[in-house]
């Protein structure tokens, strides 16, 4: 899935550079797909203008049966997937393509996106618009009307408004169109059962494989609720339809007015309760307002903030704080050499990119809302939407929208958080408590050695009468704060609710799996003489590590200084731990399990992840599930299902000061 998204966004980035100089193209497309043989016939009538040469691309599996230019047969020049056709002049011309081919089956042994053009057989087909299954020029910006004919028993759905359907004994015919310029159409076909909900001018649909039909109404209700929620926050939903399509391949993709989700994922609770909200919201951010990738991708972080984080906040203050702490722990696990400025993020190509482009950016929006106030933040969002819907926008455009709403210059804010890597590092210096006629006078030094940051730092002071919170402006390496209270102070804490994006101290960040999986210097030791177990372990390491695993022997693993991933069997775990100078944590829950995964630190602070399984099959059962638990300190599994997970408890960290002692 990471490779799929990377391919999508890298292509979109190229689109942004080209479409401004190339006029958009109008397509009228007719598709006939024989799902039993994967044979496809495509007729595409398109109108081009403002150019004297039409340069386009076609998928390698398609052949040009005929091409008419203003009604006359012509032959383009061809080099690989690239075609050139000279036009008589720069006026409007009509091109008529007849294309034939056989949609290739997905290679299940590869995870890269170009191998995933379709699923196999009648289970479903997927033709991404950016793969040039219709002629695609360098702009990538089109309008279209698309008519698709498939055999009875199959249903077709595409990006764009559903205009009409004709269901017969032999064929099902569906027509779609787009009213605004956008990316080329993506087409999805499968043996789908359709459920529908109409209301408020919108058509909501699920296209489900038979086994998922019982979930259709639940998904329609959830999608309806999310659309209404974001309309109230941002503005009217930008399309006429929203479709949820079950995919026979393991993906999770968002497109204008639809989402395409692996059929194994749809039944999982997180998909409906969190991921669906994220995909619905992308119809505003990333689809209707597309991203100017030259200045970085703001859409993923904004969507994470308004969907994932906002849903956590609905559960209460503790849930919201827990998500912010998780983001800070993930960032603490990111090696300094893999850090990057926010403006360098374009797509989620690996875990490190998610830490910056999703988590850090969402945290920045949280701090912005605190800086300018929630009302101004909401007004800024609505103004940004009204100005840029169905257009492309940059980080600078977002900044201008929030400046107008807040009535203040925010260049300092966006510059420090977007243009530089790294984060503030806070600690407490000297403190004193003195009593005079005014009461108890408490003084605390707040240290911030990383220069150039300015932010509001929440602090709390607890006295025998209770706790009060204050916001302190930090804009220097040393800030002294003083409080006068009528009663004796007990505790002082800076950033008590984790509201500032900062680099955690080690005693604030217990080891998590990402401490090891994000580190390119991690050594991996597979402790087994069994060839099949070793092969499974090496495969698991490749899935877990964000970079190519570095496999080492026992002697190298015994050397300290580097992170370590140990994969072993339950029957030899104790011996391996003894050889490596490690101890199994006593805090692990006492439950029956077939595989255990936990973290620790060596004496020098280097992080360790231990994976132990009863046998090869139990190890293989972790391949799909374990990579999703990177933010945990431990996970216990039974047959691939997580029985227990958690984060090691943290003592009061470096920003807590006991004033009573």
VMD Tcl script that draws the C-alpha trace (Angstrom):
set ca {
  {0.00 0.00 0.00}
  {2.84 2.44 0.71}
  {4.20 1.93 -2.81}
  {0.75 2.46 -4.27}
  {0.32 5.79 -2.55}
  {3.84 6.83 -3.44}
  {3.16 6.17 -7.11}
  {-0.06 8.14 -6.94}
  {1.48 11.21 -5.36}
  {4.68 11.21 -7.41}
  {2.58 11.27 -10.55}
  {0.38 14.00 -9.14}
  {3.46 16.08 -8.43}
  {4.46 15.86 -12.07}
  {0.95 16.87 -13.05}
  {1.18 20.06 -11.09}
  {4.32 21.12 -12.91}
  {2.83 20.53 -16.33}
  {-0.85 21.32 -16.41}
  {-0.51 25.08 -16.16}
  {1.06 25.27 -19.64}
  {-1.07 22.58 -21.36}
  {-4.79 23.12 -22.06}
  {-7.11 20.51 -20.61}
  {-8.59 17.80 -22.82}
  {-12.26 16.80 -23.18}
  {-12.85 13.02 -23.42}
  {-15.92 11.06 -24.47}
  {-15.14 7.43 -23.62}
  {-16.91 4.13 -24.27}
  {-15.59 0.95 -22.65}
  {-16.64 -2.66 -23.19}
  {-14.98 -5.12 -20.79}
  {-15.31 -8.90 -21.05}
  {-14.62 -9.92 -17.49}
  {-14.20 -13.62 -18.23}
  {-11.27 -13.01 -20.63}
  {-10.14 -9.53 -19.42}
  {-10.45 -8.28 -23.02}
  {-11.22 -4.58 -23.25}
  {-12.35 -2.31 -26.07}
  {-11.98 1.42 -25.55}
  {-13.30 4.12 -27.85}
  {-12.20 7.60 -26.86}
  {-13.26 10.74 -28.71}
  {-11.35 13.72 -27.44}
  {-11.05 17.39 -28.29}
  {-7.72 19.20 -28.03}
  {-6.88 22.83 -28.65}
  {-4.15 25.35 -28.12}
  {-1.31 23.14 -29.34}
  {0.29 22.08 -32.61}
  {1.38 18.67 -31.38}
  {-0.46 16.18 -29.21}
  {1.92 14.15 -27.09}
  {0.39 11.38 -25.02}
  {1.01 8.09 -23.22}
  {-0.73 4.73 -23.35}
  {-0.46 1.71 -21.09}
  {1.84 -0.89 -22.59}
  {-0.92 -3.53 -22.64}
  {-3.09 -1.43 -24.99}
  {-2.84 -1.36 -28.77}
  {-4.07 1.40 -31.09}
  {-6.48 -0.24 -33.51}
  {-7.29 3.04 -35.24}
  {-6.79 6.78 -34.80}
  {-8.73 9.47 -36.69}
  {-7.72 13.13 -36.75}
  {-10.72 15.27 -37.74}
  {-12.14 12.18 -39.44}
  {-8.98 11.16 -41.31}
  {-6.88 8.08 -40.48}
  {-3.47 8.99 -39.08}
  {-0.57 7.16 -37.46}
  {1.31 8.65 -34.51}
  {5.02 8.32 -33.87}
  {5.70 5.80 -31.11}
  {8.54 5.30 -28.66}
  {7.70 2.83 -25.90}
  {4.58 4.12 -24.10}
  {4.99 7.66 -25.51}
  {3.20 8.84 -28.68}
  {3.45 12.03 -30.78}
  {0.94 13.34 -33.30}
  {1.37 16.52 -35.35}
  {-1.74 18.73 -35.55}
  {-2.56 21.05 -38.48}
  {-2.68 24.14 -36.25}
  {-3.45 25.23 -32.69}
  {-7.22 25.37 -33.23}
  {-9.61 22.77 -31.82}
  {-9.27 19.27 -33.27}
  {-11.07 16.00 -32.72}
  {-9.20 12.73 -32.20}
  {-10.97 9.37 -32.23}
  {-9.12 6.41 -30.71}
  {-10.07 2.77 -30.89}
  {-7.96 0.79 -28.41}
  {-7.88 -2.92 -27.62}
  {-6.03 -4.98 -25.08}
  {-6.17 -7.49 -22.28}
  {-6.09 -6.07 -18.77}
  {-3.08 -7.71 -17.08}
  {-3.54 -9.66 -13.89}
  {-1.84 -8.47 -10.75}
  {1.42 -10.20 -9.90}
  {0.75 -11.34 -6.33}
  {4.49 -11.74 -5.72}
  {5.13 -8.02 -6.14}
  {4.03 -5.13 -3.96}
  {4.99 -2.37 -6.35}
  {2.13 -0.40 -7.86}
  {2.80 -0.98 -11.59}
  {2.14 -4.70 -11.00}
  {-1.35 -4.00 -9.60}
  {-3.28 -3.03 -12.72}
  {-6.07 -5.46 -12.00}
  {-7.05 -8.36 -9.88}
  {-7.37 -11.75 -11.45}
  {-10.51 -13.10 -13.11}
  {-14.08 -12.16 -12.26}
  {-13.23 -11.09 -8.71}
  {-12.65 -7.55 -9.90}
  {-10.72 -5.14 -12.10}
  {-9.07 -1.82 -11.33}
  {-7.83 0.60 -14.01}
  {-6.19 3.64 -12.37}
  {-6.62 6.86 -14.33}
  {-2.96 7.75 -14.00}
  {-1.92 4.49 -15.66}
  {-2.95 5.78 -19.11}
  {-5.67 3.28 -20.00}
  {-6.98 6.21 -22.05}
  {-4.60 8.61 -23.82}
  {-2.96 10.72 -21.13}
  {-1.05 13.86 -22.01}
  {1.45 15.70 -19.87}
  {-1.16 17.89 -18.16}
  {-3.15 15.06 -16.59}
  {-6.11 17.49 -16.29}
  {-9.23 16.35 -18.11}
  {-13.00 16.50 -18.28}
  {-14.80 13.39 -19.42}
  {-17.97 11.42 -19.99}
  {-17.45 7.68 -19.54}
  {-19.82 4.88 -20.58}
  {-18.94 1.37 -19.39}
  {-20.53 -1.90 -20.51}
  {-19.90 -5.09 -18.51}
  {-21.62 -8.50 -18.43}
  {-24.70 -9.04 -16.28}
  {-23.63 -10.01 -12.79}
  {-20.85 -7.41 -12.87}
  {-21.10 -3.73 -11.93}
  {-18.88 -0.86 -13.02}
  {-18.15 2.26 -11.03}
  {-15.80 5.13 -11.81}
  {-14.67 8.45 -10.50}
  {-17.12 11.14 -11.57}
  {-20.86 11.63 -11.18}
  {-23.06 8.62 -11.89}
  {-25.35 9.88 -14.67}
  {-27.30 6.79 -15.69}
  {-27.54 3.00 -15.40}
  {-29.11 0.34 -17.57}
  {-29.31 -3.16 -16.12}
  {-30.36 -5.92 -18.54}
  {-30.30 -9.71 -18.69}
  {-27.06 -9.65 -20.70}
  {-25.25 -6.41 -19.87}
  {-24.98 -3.66 -17.29}
  {-24.23 -0.20 -18.66}
  {-23.18 2.72 -16.43}
  {-22.33 6.29 -17.43}
  {-20.24 8.76 -15.45}
  {-19.10 12.31 -16.04}
  {-17.05 15.00 -14.39}
  {-18.05 18.64 -14.44}
  {-14.74 20.03 -13.21}
  {-11.23 19.54 -14.48}
  {-9.43 16.80 -12.64}
  {-7.40 13.65 -12.96}
  {-8.28 11.05 -15.62}
  {-11.05 8.60 -14.66}
  {-10.30 5.52 -12.63}
  {-12.48 2.50 -13.35}
  {-13.51 -0.34 -11.02}
  {-15.42 -3.46 -12.05}
  {-16.48 -6.47 -10.00}
  {-19.30 -8.85 -9.04}
  {-20.66 -6.18 -6.76}
  {-23.91 -5.97 -4.85}
  {-24.98 -2.32 -4.71}
  {-26.62 -0.61 -1.74}
  {-27.67 3.03 -1.93}
  {-28.73 5.93 0.25}
  {-30.13 9.17 -1.25}
  {-30.57 12.47 0.52}
  {-29.61 16.13 0.57}
  {-28.76 15.99 -3.13}
  {-26.19 13.21 -2.61}
  {-26.02 9.62 -3.74}
  {-24.12 7.33 -1.36}
  {-23.35 3.80 -2.48}
  {-21.48 0.69 -1.46}
  {-20.19 -1.74 -4.07}
  {-19.59 -4.90 -2.05}
  {-18.55 -8.44 -2.72}
  {-21.27 -10.83 -1.59}
  {-19.68 -11.61 1.79}
  {-19.63 -7.91 2.72}
  {-23.26 -7.08 1.91}
  {-24.33 -7.22 5.60}
  {-21.98 -4.29 6.30}
  {-23.36 -2.04 3.57}
  {-25.95 -0.13 5.62}
  {-23.49 0.45 8.44}
  {-21.01 1.98 6.00}
  {-23.67 4.12 4.29}
  {-24.76 5.54 7.64}
  {-21.18 6.25 8.69}
  {-20.32 7.94 5.38}
  {-23.47 10.06 5.59}
  {-22.57 11.18 9.12}
  {-19.01 12.07 8.15}
  {-20.12 14.08 5.12}
  {-22.58 16.05 7.22}
  {-19.92 16.64 9.85}
  {-17.38 18.07 7.41}
  {-19.96 20.13 5.56}
  {-20.67 21.95 8.81}
  {-16.98 22.53 9.49}
  {-15.73 23.36 5.97}
  {-18.50 23.82 3.38}
  {-20.68 21.83 1.03}
  {-19.51 18.39 -0.09}
  {-17.87 19.00 -3.49}
  {-19.34 16.05 -5.44}
  {-22.71 14.46 -6.18}
  {-21.72 10.93 -5.12}
  {-19.62 9.03 -2.66}
  {-18.90 5.35 -3.32}
  {-17.27 2.73 -1.08}
  {-15.87 -0.13 -3.17}
  {-14.51 -3.43 -1.88}
  {-11.19 -4.30 -3.52}
  {-10.01 -7.85 -4.18}
  {-6.44 -6.61 -3.73}
  {-4.93 -5.43 -0.40}
  {-5.13 -1.66 -0.88}
  {-6.68 1.37 0.74}
  {-6.97 4.19 -1.79}
  {-8.87 7.44 -2.00}
  {-10.09 9.10 -5.19}
  {-12.45 11.98 -5.95}
  {-15.89 10.84 -4.71}
  {-14.91 7.27 -3.81}
  {-12.66 5.02 -1.77}
  {-11.33 1.59 -2.78}
  {-10.60 -0.68 0.19}
  {-9.38 -4.28 0.44}
  {-12.23 -6.67 1.20}
  {-10.24 -8.10 4.15}
  {-10.02 -4.64 5.72}
  {-13.63 -3.51 5.38}
  {-14.91 -5.72 8.26}
  {-12.31 -4.33 10.68}
  {-13.72 -1.74 13.14}
  {-11.01 0.89 12.56}
  {-11.92 1.12 8.86}
  {-15.45 2.34 9.51}
  {-14.72 4.35 12.64}
  {-11.51 6.15 11.61}
  {-10.16 5.38 8.16}
  {-13.49 6.00 6.42}
  {-13.66 9.47 7.96}
  {-10.14 10.13 6.68}
  {-11.11 9.05 3.14}
  {-14.35 11.06 3.16}
  {-12.48 14.18 4.24}
  {-9.96 13.77 1.41}
  {-12.77 14.76 -0.93}
  {-12.26 18.30 0.38}
  {-8.51 18.20 0.99}
  {-6.46 16.57 -1.76}
  {-9.28 16.00 -4.27}
  {-11.49 19.09 -4.63}
  {-8.56 21.22 -3.45}
  {-5.53 19.56 -4.96}
  {-2.03 19.94 -3.60}
  {0.73 22.09 -5.05}
  {3.39 19.46 -4.42}
  {6.23 21.83 -5.29}
  {5.83 23.36 -1.81}
  {4.98 20.13 0.03}
  {1.86 18.12 0.79}
  {-0.36 19.81 3.37}
  {-3.44 17.63 2.69}
  {-2.44 14.47 4.57}
  {-1.63 16.29 7.80}
  {-4.72 18.50 7.64}
  {-6.91 15.46 6.97}
  {-5.26 13.59 9.85}
  {-5.93 16.53 12.17}
  {-9.58 17.03 11.18}
  {-10.44 13.32 10.93}
  {-8.25 10.96 12.98}
  {-7.38 13.45 15.70}
  {-10.82 15.07 15.86}
  {-12.45 11.66 16.29}
  {-10.06 10.94 19.16}
  {-10.93 14.32 20.68}
  {-14.62 13.36 20.52}
  {-13.79 10.62 23.04}
  {-12.45 13.15 25.51}
  {-9.38 15.07 26.56}
  {-7.38 11.98 27.50}
  {-7.88 10.32 24.10}
  {-6.75 13.48 22.29}
  {-3.70 13.80 24.53}
  {-2.91 10.13 23.98}
  {-2.78 10.67 20.21}
  {-0.49 13.70 20.59}
  {1.81 11.70 22.85}
  {1.86 8.90 20.30}
  {2.94 11.40 17.62}
  {5.72 12.68 19.88}
  {6.91 9.14 20.63}
  {6.99 8.33 16.92}
  {9.03 11.45 16.30}
  {11.40 10.59 19.16}
  {11.97 7.23 17.43}
  {12.92 8.93 14.14}
  {16.70 9.04 13.64}
  {17.98 12.59 13.13}
  {19.38 11.75 9.71}
  {15.89 10.71 8.53}
  {14.21 13.91 9.71}
  {13.18 16.45 7.06}
  {11.33 19.77 6.79}
  {7.58 19.55 6.37}
  {7.83 21.16 2.94}
  {9.93 18.21 1.76}
  {7.08 15.76 2.37}
  {5.04 14.82 -0.70}
  {3.85 11.28 -0.06}
  {3.98 8.40 2.38}
  {6.72 6.29 0.84}
  {7.84 4.86 4.20}
  {7.16 5.10 7.93}
  {9.55 8.02 8.37}
  {7.56 10.10 5.89}
  {4.36 9.43 7.84}
  {5.97 10.70 11.05}
  {6.54 14.06 9.34}
  {3.81 14.43 6.72}
  {0.91 13.07 8.76}
  {1.79 13.29 12.47}
  {3.95 16.41 12.67}
  {1.75 18.35 10.26}
  {-1.38 17.41 12.22}
  {0.39 18.55 15.40}
  {1.26 21.87 13.72}
  {-2.43 22.48 13.01}
  {-3.20 21.69 16.65}
  {-0.68 24.34 17.74}
  {-2.01 26.81 15.17}
  {-5.54 26.44 16.53}
  {-4.21 27.16 20.03}
  {-2.19 30.13 18.75}
  {-4.98 31.96 16.89}
  {-8.04 30.49 18.63}
  {-10.50 27.87 17.43}
  {-12.95 30.37 15.90}
  {-10.25 31.99 13.75}
  {-8.92 28.56 12.80}
  {-12.38 27.42 11.65}
  {-12.91 30.68 9.73}
  {-9.54 30.20 8.06}
  {-10.48 26.70 6.91}
  {-13.77 27.88 5.43}
  {-12.11 30.81 3.68}
  {-9.40 28.55 2.26}
  {-12.08 26.17 0.96}
  {-14.17 28.88 -0.67}
  {-11.18 30.42 -2.42}
  {-9.49 27.24 -3.67}
  {-12.14 24.54 -4.24}
  {-11.67 22.79 -7.58}
  {-8.24 24.37 -7.83}
  {-4.69 23.78 -6.62}
  {-3.35 25.28 -3.38}
  {-0.05 25.49 -1.54}
  {1.11 25.87 2.03}
  {1.39 29.60 1.31}
  {-2.29 29.73 0.38}
  {-3.16 28.07 3.68}
  {-1.03 30.59 5.55}
  {-2.78 33.51 3.85}
  {-6.20 32.06 4.73}
  {-5.35 31.75 8.42}
  {-3.72 35.20 8.49}
  {-6.88 36.77 7.08}
  {-9.04 34.95 9.60}
  {-6.78 35.75 12.56}
  {-5.98 39.31 11.50}
  {-2.28 38.81 12.18}
  {0.97 37.96 10.47}
  {1.81 34.27 10.84}
  {4.94 34.13 8.74}
  {7.03 33.43 11.85}
  {4.80 30.46 12.76}
  {4.80 28.75 9.37}
  {8.48 29.43 8.72}
  {9.71 27.81 11.93}
  {7.48 24.73 11.66}
  {7.54 24.13 7.92}
  {10.94 25.18 6.62}
  {13.25 23.52 9.11}
  {13.68 20.00 10.38}
  {14.00 19.21 14.07}
  {11.97 20.37 17.05}
  {12.39 22.30 20.30}
  {14.02 20.46 23.20}
  {12.74 21.63 26.58}
  {14.12 21.12 30.07}
  {13.86 22.76 33.48}
  {16.70 24.65 35.11}
  {16.98 26.05 38.62}
  {13.94 26.74 40.75}
  {13.25 28.45 44.04}
  {10.34 28.84 46.45}
  {10.37 31.78 48.87}
  {7.72 33.07 51.25}
  {7.11 36.77 51.86}
  {4.23 39.03 52.83}
  {2.59 38.47 49.39}
  {2.56 34.69 49.80}
  {4.71 31.99 48.22}
  {6.90 33.22 45.37}
  {7.87 30.35 43.00}
  {10.50 30.85 40.29}
  {11.37 28.27 37.61}
  {13.82 28.36 34.70}
  {12.67 26.88 31.38}
  {15.53 25.99 29.03}
  {15.22 25.69 25.26}
  {18.68 25.43 23.69}
  {17.44 25.08 20.08}
  {17.22 28.68 18.89}
  {14.71 30.20 16.49}
  {11.49 28.75 17.93}
  {8.63 30.79 19.35}
  {5.59 29.11 20.86}
  {3.05 29.17 23.65}
  {4.05 26.67 26.35}
  {1.32 25.51 28.73}
  {2.55 25.04 32.30}
  {0.77 23.96 35.46}
  {1.42 24.84 39.10}
  {-0.09 22.67 41.81}
  {-0.48 24.04 45.33}
  {-2.22 22.61 48.35}
  {-5.38 24.34 47.07}
  {-5.35 22.77 43.58}
  {-3.83 23.15 40.10}
  {-3.81 26.17 37.80}
  {-2.58 26.33 34.20}
  {-0.85 29.18 32.38}
  {0.46 29.84 28.87}
  {4.06 31.08 28.74}
  {5.64 32.55 25.60}
  {8.93 30.82 24.81}
  {11.16 32.69 22.35}
  {14.64 32.45 23.88}
  {17.03 29.84 25.22}
  {16.21 30.78 28.83}
  {12.82 31.84 30.16}
  {12.23 32.58 33.84}
  {8.68 32.37 35.12}
  {7.45 33.47 38.53}
  {4.20 32.78 40.35}
  {2.85 34.20 43.60}
  {0.34 31.98 45.38}
  {-1.32 32.31 48.77}
  {-0.65 28.64 49.57}
  {2.41 26.43 49.38}
  {3.36 25.11 45.91}
  {3.79 21.35 45.49}
  {4.56 20.61 41.84}
  {5.42 22.42 38.61}
  {5.08 20.86 35.16}
  {5.75 22.23 31.68}
  {3.62 21.03 28.78}
  {1.51 18.80 31.06}
  {-0.90 17.75 28.28}
  {1.70 17.45 25.47}
  {0.44 20.44 23.45}
  {3.82 21.41 21.95}
  {5.61 19.52 19.20}
  {9.00 18.86 20.77}
  {11.70 16.26 21.11}
  {10.97 14.06 24.10}
  {13.61 13.17 26.63}
  {14.40 9.47 26.91}
  {12.65 9.23 30.27}
  {9.50 10.60 28.59}
  {9.65 8.11 25.71}
  {9.62 4.41 26.60}
  {10.98 2.20 23.82}
  {8.51 1.34 21.06}
  {8.90 -0.82 17.97}
  {9.59 2.22 15.77}
  {12.74 2.99 17.76}
  {14.17 -0.05 16.00}
  {12.23 -0.24 12.72}
  {12.96 3.38 11.71}
  {16.69 3.14 12.47}
  {18.75 2.27 9.35}
  {21.63 1.20 11.63}
  {19.55 -1.55 13.27}
  {21.18 -4.99 13.29}
  {18.87 -7.97 12.76}
  {19.71 -11.35 14.29}
  {17.73 -14.43 13.28}
  {18.46 -17.04 15.95}
  {17.45 -20.31 14.34}
  {19.02 -23.24 12.52}
  {15.76 -24.13 10.79}
  {15.79 -23.01 7.13}
  {12.04 -22.45 6.89}
  {11.91 -20.42 10.12}
  {14.92 -18.37 9.00}
  {13.28 -17.59 5.66}
  {10.09 -16.49 7.41}
  {12.11 -14.38 9.86}
  {13.98 -12.61 7.08}
  {10.67 -11.90 5.35}
  {9.21 -10.51 8.57}
  {12.27 -8.30 9.11}
  {11.83 -6.87 5.62}
  {8.20 -6.07 6.43}
  {9.04 -4.47 9.76}
  {12.09 -2.42 8.84}
  {11.55 0.91 7.11}
  {14.86 0.45 5.28}
  {16.65 -2.63 3.99}
  {17.36 -4.96 6.96}
  {20.99 -5.46 8.00}
  {21.36 -9.09 9.02}
  {24.21 -9.93 11.41}
  {25.57 -12.84 13.39}
  {25.52 -13.31 17.15}
  {28.97 -11.80 17.69}
  {27.95 -8.58 15.92}
  {24.61 -8.48 17.76}
  {26.39 -8.75 21.11}
  {28.21 -5.50 20.45}
  {26.40 -2.51 21.92}
  {25.86 0.84 20.28}
  {23.26 -0.09 17.67}
  {19.56 -0.90 17.76}
  {18.80 -4.61 17.56}
  {15.99 -6.73 16.15}
  {16.10 -10.30 17.48}
  {13.83 -12.95 15.92}
  {13.90 -16.32 17.64}
  {11.79 -19.24 18.84}
  {10.08 -19.57 22.20}
  {12.11 -22.63 23.19}
  {15.45 -20.88 22.80}
  {14.43 -17.37 23.87}
  {15.95 -17.55 27.36}
  {19.30 -18.72 26.01}
  {19.40 -15.99 23.35}
  {18.54 -13.27 25.86}
  {21.30 -14.46 28.18}
  {23.85 -14.35 25.34}
  {22.78 -10.81 24.47}
  {22.70 -9.55 28.05}
  {18.93 -8.93 27.96}
  {16.08 -9.78 30.31}
  {12.48 -10.52 29.48}
  {10.32 -7.71 30.98}
  {8.49 -8.81 34.09}
  {5.67 -6.38 33.26}
  {4.47 -8.42 30.29}
  {0.84 -9.49 30.84}
  {0.31 -13.04 32.02}
  {-1.74 -14.47 29.15}
  {-1.38 -17.56 26.95}
  {0.17 -16.68 23.60}
  {1.97 -18.21 20.62}
  {4.20 -15.23 19.80}
  {5.55 -12.33 21.84}
  {7.01 -9.04 20.70}
  {8.52 -6.56 23.14}
  {10.99 -3.72 23.42}
  {13.77 -2.88 25.83}
  {16.86 -0.73 26.06}
  {20.44 -1.81 26.48}
  {22.65 -0.23 29.10}
  {23.86 2.33 26.55}
  {20.27 3.32 25.67}
  {20.11 1.49 22.33}
  {16.65 0.09 21.61}
  {15.93 -3.62 21.19}
  {12.91 -5.41 19.71}
  {12.51 -9.11 20.49}
  {10.20 -11.26 18.36}
  {9.68 -14.81 19.57}
  {7.29 -17.39 18.09}
  {6.41 -20.97 18.92}
  {7.04 -22.18 15.38}
  {7.34 -21.10 11.76}
  {3.59 -20.86 11.17}
  {3.13 -18.63 14.21}
  {5.93 -16.42 12.97}
  {4.36 -16.19 9.51}
  {1.07 -15.18 11.11}
  {2.74 -11.92 12.20}
  {3.56 -10.81 8.66}
  {0.34 -8.90 8.12}
  {-0.50 -7.72 11.63}
  {2.77 -6.85 13.37}
  {3.82 -3.94 11.09}
  {0.71 -2.06 12.28}
  {1.90 -1.98 15.91}
  {4.95 0.25 15.51}
  {3.78 2.61 18.26}
  {3.59 -0.12 20.90}
  {6.15 -1.29 23.45}
  {4.85 -4.85 23.45}
  {2.30 -7.05 21.68}
  {1.31 -10.63 22.51}
  {-0.25 -12.73 19.73}
  {-2.22 -15.92 19.35}
  {-2.43 -17.21 15.75}
  {-1.69 -13.75 14.40}
  {-4.32 -11.99 16.53}
  {-3.16 -9.42 19.08}
  {-4.27 -10.54 22.56}
  {-2.58 -7.78 24.52}
  {-0.57 -4.69 23.66}
  {0.66 -1.61 25.43}
  {3.35 0.94 26.18}
  {5.72 0.64 29.09}
  {4.73 3.03 31.90}
  {6.57 6.34 32.10}
  {7.67 8.05 35.26}
  {7.34 11.78 35.59}
  {9.78 13.18 33.08}
  {12.26 16.00 32.75}
  {9.56 18.70 32.65}
  {8.15 17.81 36.08}
  {9.57 19.43 39.22}
  {8.75 18.51 42.82}
  {8.68 21.85 44.67}
  {7.87 20.48 48.11}
  {11.04 18.47 48.65}
}
mol new
graphics top color blue
foreach p $ca { graphics top sphere $p radius 0.5 }
foreach p [lrange $ca 0 end-1] q [lrange $ca 1 end] { graphics top cylinder $p $q radius 0.2 }
display resetview
